[in-house]
Amino acid sequence: MNTKAVRGDWDSRVFDAVNIFLLVVITILIVVPLWNVIVSSFSSGRALAEGGFIFWPTEFSFENYRAVFRDSTIWQSFFISVSKTVIGVVTHVFFCAMVGYALSKSKLRGRKFYVAMGVITMFFSGGMIPTYLLIKSLGLLNSFWVYIIPALLSFYDVIVLMNFFRNVPDSLEESAKIDGAGDWRIFLSIFIPLSMPAMATIVLFNGVGQWNDFMTTKLYVTDQWLYPLQMKLYEIIVQSQTQSMQNVGGSAVIETATKGVQLATIVITTLPIVVMYPILQRYFISGMMLGAVKE
């Protein structure tokens, strides 16, 4: 019997066992708190007041969600959140892809200068007050486009797409030019479809950022009809806390009522992202460029 083969097989089993153990522990650490939040959001105020970990609601209740959806403008805020996320993601990805496609060409004049300018913006910014004055001078205050235009470009995403475009074989572009395709046709018909795995990653991260964006509304929007879901839920939490303080003087009851609403808002704001992630996940592990060119 080959001792090296036996030792290698034993090392492989130990390695697999350690990996499985670590993955199980990490999964438990992630799933258990998430499950506790979901279950607690369906628990009554009395069950939450008892404290401790809740594995299953002893007193099942929708009161926390009723408190959230009691506001008649919640659906308007939901529409604003969905609209700014969809429009913001589409415009952001397309704009970054155009810039990345141009910068991926070594023949572009001033390419190094443009890249240097973009890299500088990754480390330095104008600051909050100059940015506010810029947004005001552009007339974007209390405008839906304040969610879209300032978020059009992220040079980090440009770098990701630029490096991905460099890996596209030159023979594809050359054959398209021989067939009479122009730059726009090549960009839309070849580079965009082949870069779907990279774009899906940017879509996911930018979509999460757009969906969870809170500071843009806090700084630049005062019109409540333009409030996204996150800002509206924040107001609901504040109102719930205020009403509890007016009705009851006990701090424990105030904390319990507010906590239930907070847990419900966490579930509501997280659910769309949880639903979208499995849809985009397949692009992370599949490459559309495989087999595209036969040498």
C-alpha positions in Angstrom: 0.0 0.0 0.0 1.3 3.5 -0.9 1.8 5.4 2.3 1.9 8.7 0.5 -1.5 8.1 -1.1 -3.0 7.0 2.3 -1.5 10.1 4.0 -2.8 12.4 1.2 -6.3 10.9 1.5 -6.3 11.3 5.3 -5.1 15.0 4.9 -7.9 15.6 2.4 -10.5 14.2 4.8 -9.3 16.3 7.7 -9.3 19.4 5.5 -12.9 18.7 4.3 -14.0 18.0 7.8 -12.6 21.3 9.1 -14.1 23.2 6.2 -17.5 21.6 6.8 -17.3 22.4 10.5 -16.4 26.1 9.9 -19.1 26.5 7.2 -21.7 25.1 9.5 -20.6 27.4 12.3 -20.6 30.4 10.1 -24.0 29.5 8.6 -25.5 29.2 12.1 -24.0 32.5 13.1 -25.7 34.1 10.1 -29.0 32.3 10.0 -29.9 32.2 13.7 -29.9 36.0 14.2 -31.8 36.5 11.0 -34.4 34.0 12.0 -34.7 35.7 15.4 -35.4 39.1 13.7 -38.0 37.6 11.5 -39.8 35.7 14.2 -39.6 38.5 16.7 -41.2 40.9 14.2 -44.3 38.6 14.3 -44.3 38.5 18.1 -46.6 40.5 20.4 -45.3 43.3 22.6 -45.7 41.1 25.6 -43.4 38.5 24.2 -40.8 41.0 23.3 -41.0 42.6 26.8 -40.0 39.2 28.3 -36.7 39.5 26.4 -34.4 36.7 25.5 -34.0 34.7 22.3 -37.3 34.0 20.5 -37.1 30.8 18.3 -40.9 30.8 17.6 -43.5 33.5 18.5 -45.5 32.4 21.6 -48.0 35.1 20.8 -48.3 35.5 17.0 -49.2 39.0 16.0 -49.2 41.3 13.0 -49.4 44.5 15.1 -45.9 45.5 14.2 -46.6 45.3 10.5 -50.0 47.1 11.0 -48.1 49.9 12.6 -45.8 50.1 9.6 -48.5 50.0 6.9 -50.9 52.2 8.9 -49.4 55.2 7.2 -51.3 55.7 3.9 -48.2 57.2 2.2 -46.1 54.0 2.7 -47.0 52.8 -0.8 -45.9 56.1 -2.4 -42.5 55.7 -0.6 -42.3 52.1 -1.8 -42.9 53.3 -5.3 -40.1 56.0 -4.9 -37.7 53.4 -3.6 -38.4 50.9 -6.4 -38.2 53.7 -9.1 -35.0 55.2 -7.9 -33.4 51.8 -7.5 -34.4 50.5 -10.9 -33.6 53.8 -12.8 -30.5 54.5 -10.7 -29.1 51.0 -11.3 -29.8 51.0 -15.1 -28.3 54.4 -15.7 -25.4 53.8 -13.3 -24.4 50.5 -15.0 -24.8 51.8 -18.5 -22.9 55.0 -17.8 -20.0 53.2 -16.1 -19.9 50.7 -18.9 -19.6 53.5 -21.5 -16.8 55.1 -19.6 -15.1 51.8 -19.0 -15.4 50.8 -22.6 -13.7 54.0 -23.8 -10.9 53.8 -21.1 -10.2 50.1 -22.0 -8.9 51.3 -25.4 -5.2 52.0 -25.3 -5.5 54.2 -28.4 -7.7 56.7 -26.6 -6.0 60.1 -26.4 -5.4 61.3 -22.9 -6.4 57.9 -21.5 -3.8 58.0 -18.6 -4.9 61.6 -17.7 -8.6 60.5 -17.5 -7.7 57.4 -15.4 -5.6 59.6 -13.1 -8.5 62.0 -12.6 -10.9 59.2 -11.9 -8.5 57.6 -9.4 -8.1 60.9 -7.5 -11.9 61.1 -7.0 -11.8 57.7 -5.2 -9.6 59.2 -2.5 -10.7 62.8 -2.3 -14.1 64.5 -2.4 -15.4 68.1 -2.0 -17.1 67.3 1.3 -20.6 67.6 2.5 -21.1 71.4 2.3 -19.6 71.9 -1.1 -21.6 68.9 -2.4 -24.7 70.4 -1.0 -24.0 73.8 -2.7 -23.4 72.0 -6.0 -26.6 70.0 -5.7 -28.4 73.3 -4.9 -26.9 75.1 -7.8 -27.9 72.3 -10.2 -31.5 72.7 -9.0 -31.7 69.1 -7.7 -32.9 69.9 -4.2 -36.4 68.3 -3.7 -36.1 66.6 -7.0 -36.4 62.9 -7.9 -33.2 63.3 -10.0 -31.1 64.0 -6.9 -31.2 60.2 -6.4 -30.1 59.5 -10.0 -27.7 62.1 -11.4 -25.1 62.3 -8.5 -24.9 58.4 -8.5 -24.3 58.0 -12.2 -20.6 57.4 -12.0 -18.5 55.3 -9.6 -14.9 55.1 -10.8 -14.4 51.8 -8.9 -17.1 50.2 -11.0 -15.5 51.8 -14.1 -12.2 50.1 -13.2 -14.0 46.7 -12.8 -15.7 47.0 -16.2 -12.6 48.5 -17.9 -10.5 45.5 -16.8 -13.2 43.1 -17.9 -13.5 44.7 -21.3 -9.7 44.3 -21.7 -10.1 40.5 -21.5 -12.5 40.5 -24.5 -10.5 39.0 -27.4 -9.6 41.5 -30.1 -10.6 39.1 -32.8 -14.3 39.6 -31.8 -14.1 43.3 -32.3 -12.0 43.0 -35.5 -14.5 40.5 -37.0 -17.4 42.8 -36.1 -15.6 45.8 -37.8 -15.0 43.7 -40.9 -18.8 43.1 -41.0 -19.4 46.8 -40.9 -20.3 47.3 -37.2 -19.5 50.6 -35.6 -18.4 51.4 -32.1 -21.9 51.6 -30.7 -22.9 48.3 -32.3 -19.8 46.6 -31.0 -20.4 48.0 -27.5 -24.1 47.1 -27.4 -24.0 43.7 -29.2 -20.7 42.3 -28.1 -19.2 43.9 -25.0 -22.4 44.4 -23.0 -23.6 40.7 -23.4 -20.1 39.3 -22.7 -19.8 41.5 -19.5 -23.0 40.3 -17.9 -21.2 38.5 -15.0 -19.3 41.8 -14.1 -22.4 43.9 -14.6 -24.5 41.6 -12.5 -22.1 42.1 -9.6 -22.3 45.9 -10.0 -26.1 45.8 -10.3 -26.3 43.9 -7.0 -24.0 46.1 -5.0 -25.3 49.4 -6.5 -28.9 48.2 -6.1 -28.3 47.5 -2.4 -26.7 50.9 -2.0 -29.6 52.6 -3.8 -32.2 50.7 -1.9 -30.7 51.4 1.5 -29.7 55.0 0.7 -30.8 57.2 3.5 -28.5 60.2 3.7 -29.4 61.5 0.2 -33.0 62.1 1.4 -31.8 63.4 4.8 -29.6 66.0 3.2 -31.3 67.1 0.0 -35.1 66.2 0.2 -37.7 67.8 2.4 -40.8 67.0 0.2 -42.4 64.0 1.9 -43.8 62.7 -1.4 -40.2 62.1 -2.5 -39.3 60.1 0.6 -38.1 56.6 -0.1 -39.2 53.6 2.0 -36.2 53.9 4.3 -37.0 57.5 5.3 -40.7 56.8 5.7 -40.0 53.8 7.9 -37.6 56.0 10.0 -40.5 58.5 10.5 -42.8 55.6 11.5 -40.3 54.5 14.1 -40.0 58.0 15.5 -43.8 58.4 15.6 -44.2 55.1 17.3 -41.7 56.0 19.9 -43.4 59.4 20.4 -46.9 57.9 20.8 -45.6 55.3 23.3 -44.0 58.1 25.4 -47.3 60.0 25.4 -49.5 57.0 26.3 -47.3 55.2 28.8 -44.6 56.5 31.0 -42.7 53.3 31.5 -39.5 53.1 29.5 -39.7 49.3 29.1 -43.0 49.6 27.3 -41.7 52.4 25.1 -38.6 50.3 24.2 -40.7 47.2 23.5 -43.2 49.0 21.2 -40.4 50.7 19.3 -38.4 47.5 19.0 -41.3 45.6 17.4 -41.7 48.3 14.7 -38.0 48.3 14.1 -37.9 44.6 13.5 -40.8 44.8 11.1 -39.0 47.6 9.2 -35.9 45.5 9.0 -37.8 42.6 7.4 -39.6 44.9 5.0 -36.5 46.7 3.8 -34.4 43.5 3.5 -36.9 41.3 1.7 -36.6 42.8 -1.8 -32.8 42.4 -1.7 -33.1 38.8 -0.5 -35.4 38.0 -3.3 -33.2 39.6 -6.0 -29.9 38.0 -4.9 -30.7 34.4 -6.1 -31.8 35.8 -9.5 -28.4 37.5 -10.0 -26.3 34.9 -8.3 -26.0 32.7 -11.4 -24.1 35.4 -13.2 -21.4 35.3 -10.5 -20.4 31.7 -11.3 -21.1 31.5 -15.0 -18.9 33.2 -17.7 -20.5 34.0 -21.0 -17.1 34.4 -22.7 -16.3 30.6 -22.4 -16.0 29.2 -25.9 -16.8 32.6 -27.5 -13.6 32.4 -29.6 -12.0 29.3 -31.1 -8.3 29.7 -31.8 
